[in-house]
């Protein structure tokens, strides 16, 4: 399992280096963050690295893509869904990201997967207004899907909206890496109340396995990371 993960990581490194022009050490740093996140949650490292490789190939900025991908995972968990739905969500969002904006068909797939919560819609709307893409009152939770044809939810809105779901997990990772806290749980406890209710609930939900299978898969993921490093 350790060798398999090493092979997956190596294959992704080459793709991302070619797409971004970043050095091997820089790319390793980004992948280490995704690996930490996948070990902390029940979402798979393979799905995340595959999405990152495809999105960077589409011209995305890797600095914004890491929070987007972890944000999608947190948003999926917030909606009460698991790893299978996350994989499906990433597949559809990949297609939209490559097109430059969130497409109605891909959004519909997120709704069918149960990932498109009301909170996610509202955050997209608030982000669109803040970035000047739409006027206040132009888009509501009720008409959200039909307004997507206007292409207001472009890649920058997608990055910022999903990024709001990953604010706590991003800061938790930074504090653990800096050695200020030994575990994510300790860092999260210290950061409690400093981030939005959605950001806190989403990351906590991502750490909770919804099924016994997810609990086992999350444990296997963390163990395989240990063997990969060995």
Secondary structure in CASP SS format (residue, H / E / C, confidence):
PFRMAT SS
TARGET T0000
AUTHOR 0000-0000-0000
METHOD secondary structure of the structure
MODEL  1
X C 1.00
X H 1.00
X H 1.00
X H 1.00
X H 1.00
X H 1.00
X H 1.00
X H 1.00
X H 1.00
X H 1.00
X H 1.00
X H 1.00
X H 1.00
X H 1.00
X H 1.00
X H 1.00
X H 1.00
X H 1.00
X H 1.00
X H 1.00
X C 1.00
X C 1.00
X C 1.00
X H 1.00
X H 1.00
X H 1.00
X H 1.00
X H 1.00
X H 1.00
X H 1.00
X H 1.00
X H 1.00
X H 1.00
X H 1.00
X H 1.00
X H 1.00
X H 1.00
X H 1.00
X H 1.00
X H 1.00
X C 1.00
X C 1.00
X C 1.00
X C 1.00
X H 1.00
X H 1.00
X H 1.00
X H 1.00
X H 1.00
X H 1.00
X H 1.00
X H 1.00
X H 1.00
X H 1.00
X H 1.00
X H 1.00
X H 1.00
X C 1.00
X C 1.00
X C 1.00
X C 1.00
X H 1.00
X H 1.00
X H 1.00
X H 1.00
X H 1.00
X H 1.00
X H 1.00
X H 1.00
X H 1.00
X H 1.00
X H 1.00
X H 1.00
X H 1.00
X H 1.00
X H 1.00
X H 1.00
X H 1.00
X C 1.00
X C 1.00
X C 1.00
X C 1.00
X H 1.00
X H 1.00
X H 1.00
X H 1.00
X H 1.00
X H 1.00
X H 1.00
X H 1.00
X H 1.00
X H 1.00
X H 1.00
X H 1.00
X H 1.00
X H 1.00
X H 1.00
X H 1.00
X H 1.00
X C 1.00
X E 1.00
X C 1.00
X C 1.00
X H 1.00
X H 1.00
X H 1.00
X H 1.00
X H 1.00
X H 1.00
X H 1.00
X H 1.00
X H 1.00
X C 1.00
X C 1.00
X C 1.00
X C 1.00
X C 1.00
X H 1.00
X H 1.00
X H 1.00
X H 1.00
X H 1.00
X H 1.00
X H 1.00
X H 1.00
X H 1.00
X H 1.00
X H 1.00
X H 1.00
X H 1.00
X C 1.00
X C 1.00
X C 1.00
X C 1.00
X C 1.00
X C 1.00
X C 1.00
X C 1.00
X C 1.00
X C 1.00
X C 1.00
X C 1.00
X C 1.00
X H 1.00
X H 1.00
X H 1.00
X H 1.00
X H 1.00
X H 1.00
X H 1.00
X C 1.00
X C 1.00
X C 1.00
X E 1.00
X H 1.00
X H 1.00
X H 1.00
X H 1.00
X H 1.00
X H 1.00
X H 1.00
X H 1.00
X H 1.00
X H 1.00
X H 1.00
X C 1.00
X H 1.00
X H 1.00
X H 1.00
X H 1.00
X H 1.00
X H 1.00
X H 1.00
X H 1.00
X H 1.00
X H 1.00
X H 1.00
X C 1.00
X C 1.00
X C 1.00
X C 1.00
X C 1.00
X C 1.00
X H 1.00
X H 1.00
X H 1.00
X H 1.00
X H 1.00
X H 1.00
X H 1.00
X H 1.00
X C 1.00
X C 1.00
X C 1.00
X C 1.00
X C 1.00
X H 1.00
X H 1.00
X H 1.00
X H 1.00
X H 1.00
X H 1.00
X H 1.00
X H 1.00
X H 1.00
X H 1.00
X C 1.00
X C 1.00
X C 1.00
X C 1.00
X C 1.00
X H 1.00
X H 1.00
X H 1.00
X H 1.00
X H 1.00
X H 1.00
X H 1.00
X H 1.00
X H 1.00
X H 1.00
X H 1.00
X H 1.00
X H 1.00
X H 1.00
X H 1.00
X H 1.00
X H 1.00
X H 1.00
X C 1.00
END
